[in-house]
Amino acid sequence: MNYVKTMLAGVLLGAAAIASAAPLSITLPQETAQLKPSTHPGYVVATQMCAICHSADYINQQPGKMSLTQWTAEVAKMQHAYGAPLSDDQVKQIGEYLAITYGSEKPAAAP
């Protein structure tokens, strides 16, 4: 019987402690990472869409010199595996922008 009273007292004390606890407030620092500016149309799409889920730091942390195929596959993974709301055309544009700006792809020569 003493065991039951001890358990009940512990439960009541724990509940009282939880009820009286002040809510925790966390202030995050301002986002400072940005994508590298570009005139490529994928830059605008990436700026609008990629930041929905992660910061530009995530892109900066990817292996250097990824190819167009690798960057496009990475963006397609975001679309298919993680549910990023991207059209196939947006995946292609973002992949091109990332491959040119962060990877091994060279920009197309101006006519």
Residue, then its C-alpha position, 0 to 999 in steps of 0.5 A: m500500500n505504501y508503494v501505491k501511495t509513493m507512486l501516486a505522490g510521484v505522479l502528482l508531483g510530476a504533473a504539478a511540475i509540468a503544469s507550472a513549467a513556463p513555456l520554453s522560448i527559442t530565438l533562432p539567428q537570422e538566416t545569412a546564407q544565400l544562393k550565389p546570384s546568377t542570371h540563369p532562370g534556375y536561380v529564381v526558381a531555386t531561391q523561391m523553392c529550395a528555401i521552403c525546406h532548407s537553407a542555402d547552407y545545405i547546397n554549399q555543403q554538397p560535394g564540389k564539382m557535381s555534374l549536371t546529371q548529379w545535380t539534377a538527380e539531387v533536385a529530382k530526389m527532393q521532388h520525389a523522395y521528399g515531396a518538394p513541390l517542383s515541376d519536372d521543368q523546375v527540377k531541370q532549371i534548378g539542376e542546371y543552375l546548381a551545376i553551373t554555379y556550384g558544380s562542374e558545368k560550364p555556362a552556355a556561350a552567348p550567341 
